[in-house]
Amino acid sequence: MSMPQCGDAVVIYALALPFFIALGLVALIFKFSTFGGTRVRLVVGALALIGVVVATVGLVQTTTASAATVTGPATLLNVAPGKTIVKTLDNKARADGTAAVTYKLPAVPKSGTGVYASLRVRSANGAAYALQTRVYPTGKVQVTVKRVSNAGKTATALTGTRALTSSVKAGTPIALTLKVGGSTKVALTGTVKVGSSASQKISVTDSSTLRIRAKGKADFALYTSSSNPSTAVSLESSSTSGSTSASSNGTSSVAPGNQISGSSAGVPAGTVLTRHEGDIVITKPNTVISGLEVHGTITVKASGAVIKNSKIVGGKTPSHIGLINNVATGSSFSVIDSELVAAYPDSWWNGIYGSNFVVDGVNVHGVVDAVRVIGSNVTVRNSWLHGNLHYEADPLRNGTPSHDDSIQIQAGSNIVINGNRLEDAHNAAVQITQDTSKTALGSIQITNNFLQGGGCTVNIARTPTAVHPAVSGNTFGPERVFSGCAVIAPVANKPGLSGNTWSATQQSMATYTVLE
């Protein structure tokens, strides 16, 4: 027999509450009446006390077990022209759940392009799903579901724009709800209710490679264009509910890499970045770069460099040797708690390129190869490599499709790939080849990652001398071209497989596809 859960307790107390209150009142009447002797009065007195205590506990339980809800005096938010303000609704990060707000415009702007109000879920590190309303000076309302990315700079419409039949006047309440669930396919359901009109429902599923899987907070974002006057918005009420654990849709796993996402890899929340224009060349040993948004590339030419808490976006001229590289010298460096994404996408762009480096807690996306290894002593851990650039007609491949990988290993030994989330690459999550002009392949460990994507997810090519990568403790997600091909290798390069599982079934993944 299972014990009641918190929600069950609320129902039990709520149903029993009238009984205990009545018991307490009846017992009190008997206690102070002249009916019965001293013993009877003591008994009913005890019953009175029990009734009052249990009733009080019931009231407390029914109050504190509810979802996070904010009611009471409205919050007035003032939006300056051309500015965005964000109001966090709940500090708990959720993957699956529902958020709701009700807001009013004390006065509808008489000019400009309208007021944008967005209820957002899975909001973290500049990414979110948004149910956006736009109120025009005429009072007309449009609604759209969008995916926000690129530190809030990009908003991709996931639905068409829907014009509502109801109009807004000063003080008309606008109620929004947005429900999100899933990971392999993210289901979004929103409702909009204007005044006393019927609710309008809008739904969409996001299964693109750029879908947001990570947990995030619920918030309320407001924007007016620079042509608008300053606008006041009254936030009347809000509520949030849902699980604070990771979404179970296709991602349940024991591999630590399964929990890596934009909320755990990348620039820590709250870090203030200083914009740096132009390329950086490190020539002094043990140089530390921290807190920069680099609109250029970083080339390491002195050992011991540390690049942390920074965002590297490149410039307008792409570089195939990466946003960060040490190709010329092989000087050691580390990249920690940072984000790499090409601001100007191009098939030339790669992420981190070289040898003798450590990547820890880094979010790399929007490039062709997230990491390219051309020598020994490389560790990639606790990082999220995803959202690869892919071109069906890649000019660098004579118009054939891009061979984008999360990690491409071309040479080297003592290579460790541990505790990462690798996905979205079209060729492979890990591609192992041998560039005969470089160091021979040696020890390669691929452990405790969440891996998906590619034709086959781990692709070990034929090499001049045998190499036997250790592939252990990983979870293989459902996404790849050939569904059963988690690992492919020639017999001569047979990998060591142990402790790997399929995320969808939690069954062992203990075999590999032989490359003929």
Helices and strands as residue ranges (DSSP letters): H 6-31, H 38-64, E 68-70, E 75-79, E 84-94, E 96-104, E 115-124, E 127-135, E 141-149, E 154-157, E 162-163, E 174-181, E 186-194, E 200-206, E 216-224, E 231-243, G 256-259, E 274-277, E 280-282, E 288-290, E 292-295, E 298-300, E 305-308, E 311-312, E 324-325, E 333-336, E 339-340, E 352-354, E 357-360, E 363-364, E 371-374, E 378-381, E 384-385, G 395-397, E 405-411, E 415-418, E 421-422, E 428-432, E 444-447, E 450-451, E 458-460, E 470-472, E 475-476, E 487-489, G 491-493, E 496-498, E 501-502, E 513-514
